[in-house]
Amino acid sequence: MGEYKLGAIERKFAELIWRHEPLSSGQLVKLCQQELNWKKSTTYTVLRRLCQRGIFQNRDSVVTSLLTEQEFDARQSQQFVEEAFDGSLPKFLAAFTRQKKLTEREIEELEQLIRKNGR
């Protein structure tokens, strides 16, 4: 499984791309300068790192995502459950609900998700 973790700053950077793609690498540099106060070299360093991890691509100076934000979040969640709970969703839910009791609405939403995606 790939590396589906982003630090806080990497996440802000990724969100910029997801929100504005497709965009030229020059446009990305300007956005990062305005939004993150980054230099050109920082933008290209982080972009290269996230391209190597298979999240984005920079082809012919056009930056696009290889994974949508929703696909990335799903893979990140799956990776967390795999690493922390041996891939067991029931173990994850058991641990989660030990500290936070689910509301009736949350229980209903989970039941709907299970029925919708369970087979």
C-alpha positions, 0 to 999 in steps of 0.5 A, spaced: 500 500 500 502 506 498 503 512 503 497 516 504 499 520 509 499 528 509 502 533 514 498 539 515 502 543 510 502 538 505 494 537 506 493 545 505 498 544 498 494 538 496 487 542 497 490 548 493 491 543 487 484 539 488 481 546 488 484 549 482 486 543 478 488 543 472 493 548 473 500 550 470 506 549 475 507 557 474 500 558 477 501 553 482 507 557 484 503 563 484 498 560 489 503 557 494 506 564 494 499 568 496 496 562 500 502 559 503 507 564 503 512 559 499 518 560 495 518 557 488 523 552 490 519 550 496 513 549 491 517 544 487 520 540 492 513 539 495 510 537 488 515 533 486 515 529 493 507 528 492 508 526 485 513 521 487 508 518 492 502 518 486 498 523 488 499 528 483 502 529 476 506 534 473 506 533 466 508 538 460 508 543 466 500 542 468 499 539 475 493 535 476 491 529 481 492 522 480 487 521 486 481 525 487 481 528 494 475 523 496 479 517 493 485 520 497 481 520 504 478 513 503 485 510 502 488 514 508 482 511 512 484 504 509 491 505 511 490 507 518 485 501 519 490 496 516 496 499 520 493 500 527 487 495 527 490 489 523 485 491 517 479 490 522 473 495 521 470 492 527 476 493 532 476 500 530 469 501 531 470 498 538 476 502 540 472 508 537 466 507 541 469 506 548 471 513 548 465 516 544 458 513 545 454 513 538 448 517 537 442 514 535 443 518 528 450 516 527 448 508 529 442 509 523 447 512 518 452 507 520 447 501 519 445 505 512 452 505 510 453 497 511 447 496 508 449 500 502 456 498 501 456 491 505 455 486 499 
